[in-house]
Amino acid sequence: MSELIKEINLRRAKRALSDKKIPQETIQRLMTAATYAPSCFNNQSWRFLLLTDDAALKKVHESLSGGNYWVKKAPLVVVTATKPDLDCRLSDRRDYAHPIAGFDPLKVKEAFRIPDEFIVITLVAIGFPGDESALRDKHRELENSARDRKPLEHVLCFNRWAFKSSQN
Ligand SMILES: Cc1cc2nc3c(=O)[nH]c(=O)nc-3n(C[C@H](O)[C@H](O)[C@H](O)COP(=O)(O)O)c2cc1C
């Protein structure tokens, strides 16, 4: 547990990536670890499309929003997709497929012929640490900044719903 908390404390959204290729064996280990994530009824509703060759990476670059220019350095981009009937659809809108992120999922689906019933949830850019000078000022500052989070009392309450309406 204490090891896990240490790792979580260290994790940051790092954007200064090197374009150094990732060994196949490292990719296997990473993706095996990814599949150990918990899932509803162990449905494992994720489908990962790994992009490592230049032509495939170029195609995904076309889908990125401007602020995600830094993803273009990544030697590996993982497109993560699901479709609702692969996972749990439970009462009260507990539908386990909620996409967010700075790219156009329709462009990704078109470029890689991903069937329409799949929802592209996210892109994961993976690479070794790289040169921060390639980052825009805002991202360079974030790279080594203190972690920015809401005060705990804004996101946590005990025993009764005590959030102010502005915090809902
Ligand atoms: C669902 C999700 C989508 C995100 N999308 C982007 C993104 O498109 N571009 C980006 O640079 N960072 C993205 N991030 C990273 C967040 O901006 C980052 O986690 C947040 O600012 C907190 O920084 P920290 O993770 O270093 O604590 C995303 C994070 C999550 C969980």
The ligand as a MOL file (V3000), in Angstrom:
LIG
                    3D

  0  0  0     0  0            999 V3000
M  V30 BEGIN CTAB
M  V30 COUNTS 31 33 0 0 0
M  V30 BEGIN ATOM
M  V30 1 C -9.3800 12.0790 -19.2330 0
M  V30 2 C -8.1700 12.9790 -19.3210 0
M  V30 3 C -7.9310 13.7120 -20.4730 0
M  V30 4 C -6.7790 14.5280 -20.5850 0
M  V30 5 N -6.5340 15.1700 -21.7600 0
M  V30 6 C -5.3640 15.8450 -21.9130 0
M  V30 7 C -5.0240 16.4030 -23.1780 0
M  V30 8 O -5.7640 16.3000 -24.1660 0
M  V30 9 N -3.8530 17.0680 -23.2890 0
M  V30 10 C -2.9820 17.1990 -22.2490 0
M  V30 11 O -1.9100 17.8110 -22.4390 0
M  V30 12 N -3.2700 16.6930 -21.0170 0
M  V30 13 C -4.4340 16.0040 -20.8360 0
M  V30 14 N -4.7250 15.4280 -19.6050 0
M  V30 15 C -3.8000 15.6180 -18.4490 0
M  V30 16 C -4.3640 16.6200 -17.4250 0
M  V30 17 O -4.3230 17.9360 -17.9470 0
M  V30 18 C -3.5490 16.5130 -16.1460 0
M  V30 19 O -3.7200 15.2140 -15.6030 0
M  V30 20 C -3.9850 17.5510 -15.1110 0
M  V30 21 O -3.6780 18.8450 -15.5740 0
M  V30 22 C -3.3070 17.3780 -13.7480 0
M  V30 23 O -1.8850 17.3140 -13.8730 0
M  V30 24 P -1.0790 16.0850 -13.1950 0
M  V30 25 O -1.6540 14.8130 -13.8090 0
M  V30 26 O 0.3570 16.3180 -13.5880 0
M  V30 27 O -1.3020 16.1540 -11.7110 0
M  V30 28 C -5.8760 14.6320 -19.4810 0
M  V30 29 C -6.1380 13.8940 -18.3140 0
M  V30 30 C -7.2480 13.0580 -18.2550 0
M  V30 31 C -7.4620 12.2180 -17.0070 0
M  V30 END ATOM
M  V30 BEGIN BOND
M  V30 1 1 1 2
M  V30 2 1 2 3
M  V30 3 2 2 30
M  V30 4 2 3 4
M  V30 5 1 4 5
M  V30 6 1 4 28
M  V30 7 2 5 6
M  V30 8 1 6 7
M  V30 9 1 6 13
M  V30 10 2 7 8
M  V30 11 1 7 9
M  V30 12 1 9 10
M  V30 13 2 10 11
M  V30 14 1 10 12
M  V30 15 2 12 13
M  V30 16 1 13 14
M  V30 17 1 14 15
M  V30 18 1 14 28
M  V30 19 1 15 16
M  V30 20 1 16 17
M  V30 21 1 16 18
M  V30 22 1 18 19
M  V30 23 1 18 20
M  V30 24 1 20 21
M  V30 25 1 20 22
M  V30 26 1 22 23
M  V30 27 1 23 24
M  V30 28 2 24 25
M  V30 29 1 24 26
M  V30 30 1 24 27
M  V30 31 2 28 29
M  V30 32 1 29 30
M  V30 33 1 30 31
M  V30 END BOND
M  V30 END CTAB
M  END
